Amino acid sequence: MRTPPFLRSPRGRGAALAAVLTVVTVCAGDAMARGYPFGPRTRSVNDLGNQFVPFHARLWDLLHGRADGGLLLNWRSGFGTSFLPDLGTYLSSPFALLVGVFPRDRIDLAVYVVTLVKTGAAAAAMTWLLTALRRGRGREWLAAVLGASYALCGWSVAEAVYNPMWLDGLIAFPLLCLAGEWARTARRPVLGTLLVTLAWVSNFYTAYMATLGAALVLVVRLLLEDGTSRERVRGLVRAVRTVLLGIGIAAPVLLPVFLGTRHAYPGWTREFAPAAWPDVAARLLPATYGFFSPAVFLGTGALLLACALAFHRAVPRAERWGWPGLVAVVALSLQWGPTHLLWHAFATPNGSPFRQTFVLCGIVVIAAWSTVARAWPDRRALLGGGGVLALIAATAAPSALVTRWTYPLFAAGLVAAVCALALVRRGRFVALAVLLLAGAQAGQAAATTAYADRQRLKLLDDYAPWGERQRLQSEAVARADGWPRYRTDPGPEQTTANDPLVVGGQGGAYYSSHTPDVTTRTFLALGGGWTSRGRAVQGLDNPVTDAVFSVGARVHSPRDPHQVWNRPDDRPVTVTRQDVPPLVTVRPSAEAPRWGRSPFRNQEMLLGASVYTRPATVLRSADGAPAADRNPYAYEVRPGTYTLGASCPAGSRVFLWAPDLFGTARLGATGEPNDLRGDMPARRAGMLPLGPGGGRIAVTLRAERAGTVPHEAVGCLDPGRLASAVAGLKRTGATRVTVSGSGVRAELPPGTRGVAVLAAPRIAGWSCDGRPAGSYLGLVAAPVGDGRTTVDCAFRPPGLRAGTFAGAAALAALLATALAPAALARIRRRRARGLPGR
């Protein structure tokens, strides 16, 4: 078998070595923690299990032609939502396509492999960059170790590993630095531009940070390298042109993502607070973990080399102070409010506030390579670097983040690094030196990975990987599926906030950074629940909203045993069916009223019929005392047991609306307890079906936290009235509905007049019959009449057309840039021969 071309050079072999070392180390750390797929502990914590694995499952379905919808429309989530912004945020990395080669029921393993490949690619890219900045002949193996240390930095193994799209930024930083180096030396303009495009398409968020970091690296390179001021300015201009053209070509993805963010429900905002300096120092050391401090761990060997640079007399003075100065400036910028906002595009993140840490890690690694690229550091440099490291270790001592393994691992790595550098300086036992440095790096990083794996499970929500529960759910959904005649909801007993993407169906549940504002507010008005402060909307388990949104089948599953608060539940997976109108119904042309405070009344307005009785309620505590009012609309509750009394007509179905109650509710004293997880504003409990009831009823509430219960908390549904309302909507609704990945076509009965209403939120991008769609209480609407019997509604994500034009213009400019030198040379040759310059 012939050796691949890239492995025939020392640089290529170094990059491959870095990738292999990185992947093996991450696997070793996960195996030490007994995490998936090497043990019983799940790795799907926080948004990895709640967002990223489900979205990769959606990508798998798209690749295999099994998705409801396409690149523009996602019919599975939120009763119909835009997909291109989600694609550009979570799935546009080329590595994401790897999920397509795995079986559908191994989606968790597929995402893990994608994570490993991305981390290995980051190591290879950094290794290639280091040897591009300065070749360091004979030292390519050390560039490989440093490349691995960058990919295995604390930010990577502690934070980005469960936010896999951030790893595209880890890859982007060295690639963008490489593009800047080419711009500085007037080489490879087309390839450099395409690298910028790749970085921004893969993940615009971290690409923005990586671009800022690469710009700083370029400025230092321009100042350190020989050349006139004019040459430096020209190099900077070429770099700016490369970035602008690269971002322009990425515009068809970037603009829909940007506008999707603009139309999203506002998330949680918080004030930035700098980390304590002992915590900052502690995160430079192995086996530490903290959510609100920058994880700059790189391995003791890399840190020793970076700290030794200022003391290394074989390196030019400007370089000895240039790179450490940049490290200091970037480190301080992480801790200052205005520069913190600059790094994060002027918006403080909801979660970890140090997401730009990978840029600092990359600059430290470049400084470390500058120490050894020309000559091995001498004793003076190693002593100076060791002194700085000792000062860092002492500063970290007061931090609570330091563990019992931190200093032993740090000391072992320092001894190994010093011994390895002493051996190679003497030109002896190079193989042993390689083993010492690589082994110390791998050991420290594996231990840090294992520690972070276990700490995340203690501190964050976690979700079980694909198993028997999901298999049964998906099979039940597939058997009941009747799309687009009706929707099938995978059920209220959620495994993740994106269950429809994982197990199928066309439900209301949806969690994304791009959850539309109109979707959240419509669900809120109808009594829906949410988590993540409104970005994760839950399905509506209610026969009235089922009729409105044409949910004809609903799967019911036992409670997820993986969630610690759930009680044992041995119910089987079942499906309930309901007679519902089609996706497109017709309402009178009169303007719809506005939402009110009561979700029962709001449901009636959207249905177009009165189906609820809303009785007066009385809330009493366990000792019989009336509950106090929090405000004119709600009772105040504290931890304890309460009884909510009301009267319903005979034959009613009882529903409870208590969005701010965290606890349980049941009808009577012996009914089945139902969980309520309200904790506003972060969590909002959805309207709850309690069962049949008539006459005087008593709802037993158990509050586990302080909260509120609305005065109008009980709704008594009349099934007969609902059936009549559904029959009326079916009689006047569409006779045939055709659904695609970019729109809906409905055929209506002859003589139809009024407003056609599509059972989908009226998110930005909908048009009907060539005009912007209207809104009927938050749903897509279009007027019909004058003998028309069809309605054509199309969806195009905002920004797609403008982004396509911008991308085409940037691509044309890039082609002109690529062809201009050849054209100019041809003109010069013609002129030299005396021919017209055409």
N, C-alpha and C positions, 0 to 999 in steps of 0.2 A: 504494500500500500504506500502510495506516495505521500510525503509530508506536505501538509497544507502550506501554501506560500507564506502565510503570516507567521508560521513557526520556524521559518528558515533563518530569521534574523534574531539577534539577541533581544531586540526590543519586543518582537512578537512573542518570543518565549517568555520574556518577563511579564508581559501582559497576561498571558495564559496562566502562568504560575500564580499571579496575584488573584485571578478569578477562582482558580481551584482552591487556593488556600482560604479564600473568603467563604466559599460555599461549604467546604468541609468544616470550617470553624463554626459557622452558624448552625449547621446540622448537629455538631457535637454539643453546642450549648443547649439546643432544644432537646436533645436526647438526655443531657444531664438533668434538665428540668422535667423530664418525662412528659413533654408536650407533644401534641399532635404533629406529625404522624408517628412519633417514636414512643408514645405512651398514652395513657388515658386522659391526660389533662388537655382540655380544649385550648386552642390558640385564638379562637374567635372572640376577642374581647372588644367591647365598645363598638366603634363604627365598622371594624373589620367584619364582625358577624352580622351587624345590623344594616350595613350599607354595601360594603365592597364585595363581599361574597355574593349577596343577592344580585348586584349589578353585573357581576361576571357571569352569573347564571343566565341573566337576560342576554348577555353577549353570546353565550353558548347557543341559546335558542335562536338568535339572529343568524349565527353562522350555519346552523343546521336547518333553517327554514321553519322553525316551530314557534316563532314569537307571534303574539297577537299585536300586530302593528309593524312598524319598520324603524328606519333611522330617524324619522321625523316625529312620529306619534307612538306613544306607549299606551296601549289600551288596557294593560294589566293593572296599572297603578293609579290610584287617585281618581278612578272612573274616567281616565283619559287625560294624559299629560304629555307635555313636550319631552322628547327623548334626546334631541341633539345636544342641549346643554349638559345633560347627565353624561352623555357619551364623551363630550369634550372635557368634562371634569374628572371622570373616573375611569374611562375605558379607552382613551385615544392613544395610549402608548402602544407601539408595535408589539411589545412583549405580551400585552393582554390577549393577543390572538392565540397564544399558546393554549388557552383553555379549551379551544376547539378540538384538540387532539385527545382530550381526556373524556372518559364516560361522564354523562350528566350527573350521575350519583357520586362522582368523585370530584365535585366542584371545589371542595375545600382543599383537597390535595393539589388541584390545578392552580389555585391561587397561591398556595405555598410554594409550588415550583416556580411560578412567575416571580414571586418575591426573591427566591434564591437567584434566579437568572438575572434579575435587575441588580441585585447586590454584587454579583460577580462581574457584571458589565461595568458597574461603577468602579470597581477595583482595577479592571483592565484599562478603562478610560483614563483614570488618574495615573496609572503607570506609564501609559503612552504620553500623556502630557508632560510628566516629569522629564522623561528622556527627550522630549521635544524642546523644553526650556533649556536644558543643558544635557548633552548626550551622556556624559559620565561613563565613558567606555570602560568595560570591565566591572562596572558597578550596577549593571542592569538588574541583578538579583536583589540588590538593596532597594532599587526603585519598585520592584515587585512587592517587597515587604511593606514599603511605605504606602503603595497603592492599596494593599489589603488593609493597612491600618486606617486609611481614610474610609474605605467601604465598611469597616467594622467599628467605626466611631460610635460613641455612646448615643448620639442622635439617631443613628441608623438602627442599632439593635434594641434601643429602648423605646423609640417613638415611631420612626418610619416603618418599622416592621409590621405594625398593625394599621398603618395608613399607606398601603403599597403604592399609591399614586405619588406620594412624596419621594419615593425612591427614584422617580424619573428626574427630580431635581438633583439628587445625588449624582446621577449620570450626567446631567446637563452641565453642572459647574465645570468639570474638566473639559468637556467638549466645547463649551463657550470660551473658556480660556484658550483652547487650541485655535478656535476661530479668530480670537483676538490676536494671537501670535501670528497667524497667517496674514491678517490685515496689517499688522505692524511691518511685516517683511514683504508685503505686496505679493503674496502667493495664494493660490487656490481660492479666488473670490467666490466661485460658484459653490464649491464644497463647503466653504465657511458659511455662506448664506443658508445652505440647506441644513447645516447643523443647527443654526439658530431656529429655523422652521421646525425641525424635529423636536427641539427642546420645548418650544412654545406650544406645539400641538400636543405633545405627550402630557404635559401638565403645566398650564400657564402660571399657576400660583407659585410653585417652586421655581419655575423658569424665570419669573420676574426677579426673585431673590438671587438666583444664580447669575443673571445678567448683571445685576448691581455688583456682585462679587467679582465677576470676570472683568468688569470695567475698572475696578480698583486694582486688580492684578495687572491689567494692561497699562495703567498709568504708571505703576512702579516699574514695569519693564521698560517703558519709554524713557523714564528718568534714569534708569541704571545702565542701559545699553548705549554704546557710542552712537553719535549721530548729531546732526545739526537741529536747531529748533524747527526749521522748515520741514525736515524729514519727520520729526515727531508729530507735528501738526498734520502732515499728510497721512501718517499712519493712523492717527486718531480719527480723521475724517473717513478713511476707508473702513474703520471699525464701526463708526456710526452708520455708514451706508449699509454695511453688512447686516447690522441688527435691524435697521428699519425695513430693508427688503425681506429679511427672514420673517419678521413679525407680520409684514404685509401679506406674504404668501400664506401664512397661517390664519389670515382673517376669516375665511369661511367657517372656521371652528371657533375662533376667539370672539367674534362679535355676537353670535348666538349665546355663547356662554356668558359674556358680559351682560347682555340684556336679560338673559334668564335670571341672573343675580339681581338685576334691577327690579324684576317683576316678582321676586320671591318674597315670602312672608318674612318680615324682619326678625332676625335672630337675636340672641342675647348679646348685649353690649356690656363691656366691663372696662374699668380703668386699669392702665398698666401699672404694675408695681415691680421695681427692680428686685432681683434676687439678692439675698444676703451674700456678702463676699466669701465667707467660709463655705457656703453651699456651692458657690461658683468654683472655688478651689477643689472642693470634694468631687465635683463632677468631672474633673480632670483625671481622677484616679479610678482604678477598676472596682467593680462590685458595688456601685452606688446606684441609687434610683431616686428620682424626684420629678414631679410633674411640672413644677414651676421654677425650674433652674435649667441653665443651658448644659446639655450633655456633651461636653467637649472631650470625653475620654478618647484617647487614640492609641494607647499602649505606651508603656514607659520608654521603649526604645525610640519611638518617634518623638516623644516629648523631650527626651534627653538631647537628641540631635537638634531640635528646634531651639532649645535653650542654650545650646553650645555655640550657635552661629555667631552671636555677638563677640565671643571670645576666640574665634578661629582666625588666626592671623594669615592663613593661606587664602582667605577669601577677601576680595577688595573691600575697603572700608565702607564704600557706599552701599554695597550689598549686605554687609554685616549689620548695618543699621536700617536699611530700607525695609527688608522683610520683617524683622522684629517690630519696627515702627508700624507697619501695616497691621500686624497681628494685634498690637496694642490698641490701635485706633478702632478696629472692628470689634474687639472685645469690649471696649468702652461703649461703642455704639449700641451694643445689645442691652445696656443698662440705662440708657438715657431716653426719656420719653419721646422727644421729637425724632430721633434717629430710629427708635423702635417703630414708630408709625411709618417712617419712610421704608423700612425693610418690609413692612406688612401692607404696603399699598394704602397707607393712611387709614387702616381699620384694625383695631386691636382684636386678635383672634378670640373666639369663645373659649377655646381650650388652652393648650400650651402656648405661652407667649414668646417662646424662643424657637420658633420654627426655622429661623434663618441660621441656626447653629452650624449646619453642615457647611456653610460658606466659610465660617471661621475655622472649622476643622480642615478644610481644603487648603486654606492659606497657611495654617501651621505645618501641614505636610509639605507644602512647597518650600517653606523656610527650612524644614528638616533636610530636604533634598539639596538645597543650596549649601548646606554645611558639608556634604560629602561629595558633591558632584565634581569638584575640582581636586580635592585631596582629603585623605582621611583626617579627622580631627586629632590634634595632639593632646598631650596630657593636660596642658593649660586649658584648652577648650573643654575637655571632658570634666575637669574639676569645676570650671565656671558653670557649665551646664548642670552638673550635679548639685551645685550650691543653690541654683535657682529652683531646681526640682525639690530640694529639701525645704526651701522656703515655702513653696506651694503646699507641700505635704503638711508643714507645721500650721499654715493658715487654715487648712481644712480640718484640723483636729477638733475645734469646737462644734463642727457641724453634726447634726443628728443624722445626716445621710451616710456618714461613714459607718461601715459594718465591720464585723470581726475579721472578715476576709480581705478588707481593703488594703491595709498596710502590709500584711504578709505577701500578697500578690504584687503590690507595688515594689517591695524590696527585692523579691525574686526577679522581677522583670528588670530592675535597675542593675542588679548583679550580672544577669545574663547579657544585657546590652553592653555594659562596660567590658566584660570579658570578650565578647564577640568583636567589638571595635579594637580592642588591644591585639587580638589575634590577627585580624586582617591588616592592621597597620604594620605588623611585622612580616606580612606576606606569607604566613604559615596557617595551616589548618583552616583554609577558607570554608571548606564544607562544614566543619564544626561550627564556624561562626554563623553560617547560614542557618544551621539547625538551631543554634541558640537564639538568634534574633527572631526567626520565624516561629519557633516553638514558644518563646515567651509571648510574642504577639498573639498567637492562636490561643494559648492557655488563658491569658488575661481576658481576651475578647469572649472566649467560650464561657468563662465564669461570669462575666458581666451579662452575657446573653441569658444564661440560666437564671441568674438573680433577677433580671428584669422580667423574664417570663413569669416567675412566681409572684413577684410583687404586683404585676398587672392584674393577676387573677384575684388578689386580695383587695385591690383598690377600685377596679372597674367592673362594670357589668360584663357578663360573658354569656356566650351562646353555644349550644351543642352543635357539632358538625352534622352533616347529613347522616341520617340514620333511619331506624324503623319508623319513627314518628313521621318524618318527612315523606318516606315512601308511601305510607298509608294515606297521608293527606293528598299527595299528588295523584295516586290511583283513584281516590274518591272524586277529586276534581275532574279528572279525565273522563270518568264514567258519567258524570253529571253535566259535562260541558255542552252548551247549546249555542255558543256564540256564533253569529250576532243576534240570534232570535231573542236571547236573554243572556244576562250575565250569571256567572257562577262565582260566588265569593268563597275563598278558602276558609273563612270563619273567624269568629272573634277571639278564639283561644290562640293567640299569636305565639309563634316561635321566635320570629323577628319582626321588626317594624316594616319589613318589605316582603312579607310572606307571599303575595301574589307573584313576585319575581322568582321565588324559589320553587314553589309547589304548583304554580299555575293558577288559572282563573282570571277574572277581571274584577278584582275587588277595589275597595276604597282605600285600603292601607297604602301609605307611601311615605318614605323618608328620604330626603335629599336636601342638599344645600339650595336646591332650586325649587322646593315645594312652592307652588304659586300662591300668592297672597289671596287670590280669589278662592282657591280651593280650601285653604285653611279657614277663611272667614265663612264660607258657605257651610262647611262641616260644623263650625262653631255654632252657627245660627240654628242648625238642625239637631244639636245636642250631641255632636261627635266628641270623641276624646282625642287627646294628643299627648306626646312627650316631646322632649327637646325644645320646649318653649314654642311649640307650634310648627316646627319643621317636620315632625313625624306625626302625621295624622293617622288615626285608627279607623278601621271600617265601622260602618253604621249598622248595628245589629237591631233592625227595627222593621216591621212589615210595611210601614208607611214609606220610609225612605227606600225600602226594597222596591216598592211599586214605582216610586219616582225615578229611580235609577235602573229599573228593569232587571233587578236581581231575582231571577227565577229559581235559583238553586243555591243553597248555603250548606257548607260543610261544617259539621260540629265535631270537635276532637276533644280528648281529655286534656286537662291542663298540662302544660309543659313541665315535666318533672325536673328539668334542669334548672328551672327558676326556683331559688331557695325559698321564696315566700309561698309557693304553691303547696296545697295540701295533696295527699295521695288521691289519685283519680283513676279508676279502672273502667270508665265508660268506653264503649267502642266508638270508632269513627263512624258517624252517620251523616246522612244528607236529608235536609228538609227542602221541600219544593213549594213554590207559591205561584199562583196565577198572576202575571204581571203584564202591563202594557208593553208595546214595542219600544225600541230605543228612541224613536221620534214620535212625539204626541202633538196634538194641536190644542191650544188654549184660546179663549176669547181674545179678541184684539185689544181689549181694555188693558191699560198699563197695570202691571203687577204692583201690589202694595209693597212697602218696604218692610224689612225684617223688624220684628219686635223683640222683646226680652225673652218671651217664653218659646222654647224650642217646639213645644207641642203645637202652639199656634203657627209657628213658622212652617212646620211640616204640613199643616192643613193648607196654608197659603200656596205652597208649592204643589201640593196634590190637587188643589182646586175644589176641596170638599171638607165639610166639618165632620170629623171622625172621633174626636176626643171629648171626654168630659174632664174638666180640670177642677177637681174639688178643693175646697179649703182644707188646710192641714193644721194639725196641732202636734208640736214636738215636745216630748217630755223626757226627762232624764230617768235613770233607774229608780230614783226615789219618788217619782211622780211629779216632780216640780216642773213647771213650764220652762222651756229653754228661753234664754234671753235673745233679743234681736241684735245682730251685728249691725244691720242697717235696715232701711224700709223694705228690703226685698228678701232678706235671708236671716235664718237663725244662726246663732253662734254655738259651736260645739267644741268640747274639750275631750281628751281621751276618756273613754267610758262607753256605756251602753245607753241607747236612747230608743224610744218608741215613737214612730211617726204615724199618727192616726188620720184617717180620711174615709170618705164614703164613695163607693163606685156603683154604677148601675149593675144589675144582674147580667151575667154573661160577659163581663168586661175582661180585657187583658190588661194587667197592671204594669206600668212602666215607672221607673224612678229616675229622676234627673238630679244628681248631686255632684256637680263637677269638681267641688273642692273638698270632697270627703275621702280620706285615706282610711280604709277599713273594710268592713263587710256589710252586706244588706241581705235580708231575707224576708219573705212574706210570711207573717205570723211568727210563732215561736219555734216551729219545727221545720220550716221550709229549708231548702237547700241554700247555704250561704253563698253569696256572690261577691267576688272581689271588686273593690273600688280603689283606684290608685290615683286619686286626685291630690295634688299638692301645688296649687296654682302659685305663680304662673308657669313653673317648669313642667308640671304634669296636670292634665285635665281628664277627669273620669268621664267616659261616655255614658249616654243614656242606657239604662239597664232594664231588660225584660225580667219581671219577677214571677210571672205566671198568671193563671186565671184567678179572678176574685170578684166578689159582688157584695153589696151591703157595706157594713162597717168593716174596714180592713185595718190591720196594724202591721207596719213595716218595722222590723227590728234592725236597728243600726248599731254597729260597733265601730266607734272612732278610735283609731290608734294614734292620731295626731290631732292637733287643734285645726279647725277648719270651719266651714259654713255649710248649711243646707238651705236651699231656696224655700221660700214660702210656697211657691207653686212647684213642688218637687214631684208630685204624683200626677200621672196622666192615665185615664181609663179609656182604653181603645175599644170601640164598638166594631167587631169583625164584620157585621152585616153592612154597616155604612161603608167600610173600606172596600168590601167586595163590590158594592154598587159603584163606587168611585172608579175602581179599576175597570169595571165593565164599560163605563162611559168613555174612559180614555182609550180602551181597546177599540171601541166602535168608531171613534173619530181619528184614531192614530194611523200611522203608516201601514200600508198593506204589504210593503216589502222594503227591507233596509239592506243596503250593500255597504260594507265597511272595508277600507283599505288602510295602508300604512300612512296615508296622507289626507284622508277625508272620509266623508259619509255621503251616500246618495239615498234618498228616501222617496218612495212613491206613495202618494196620498190618495184617499178616496175622491171621486169626482165631486166638484162643487165645494171643496174645502175652502173655508175662509177663516182667518184669524192669525195666530202666531204658532209656527212650528217650533217645538222645543226639543232640542237634542239632549239626552240624558248624560251630559258631560259638562264639567265646569267651563265657563267662558274665559279661558286663559287667553293671553295675548297671542295673536297669530291666526285666529279663526276668521274665515270669510264665508259668506253664503251667497250663492248666485251672483258672484262677482263683486259683492259689496262687503264691507266689514260686518261681521255678525253682530247682532244685538245681544242683549242680556235679559233673561227672564229669571229674576231672583238668583242671579249667579250662574245660570246655565245658558248654553248657546241657543240663540233664538233667531228666527227669520220670519218676516211677514209672508203670508201666502194669500192668494185670492186671484181674481180676474181670470179664472179658468185654469190656472196653473195647478198641475197635479204632481210636480216633482220639486224636490229641494236638493240642491247640490252644495255641500259645505266642504271646504278645503282648508287644510292647515299648513301654514308655512311659518317656521319659527322666526320671530323678529330678529333681524340682522343677517339672515341667510343671504338675501339678495345683495345687500350692500357689501357683505363680507366676500361674496363671490366676485363682485366687480373689483373690490380692492385687491383680492388675491390675484386676479387675472392681470391687473395693472402692475403689481409688484413682480409677478412672474415674467411679464414682458420686459420690464426694466432689467431683471436679472439676465434674461437672454441677450438683451442689448449689451449689457456689461460683458457677457461672455464672448459675444461676437465682435465687439468693437475693436479689440487689438488686431484680430485677423483682417478686419475691414480696413483699418488704418494702414496696416502693413501692405495690403494690396494696393491701396491708393498711392502709397509712397513708391512702390515698384513701378506702377503705371507712369507716375510723374518722372521717375528716373529714366524711363524709356521714351519720354516725350509724348505719352498718350493722355487723353482727357481723363480726369479723375472721376469716373463714373462708377 
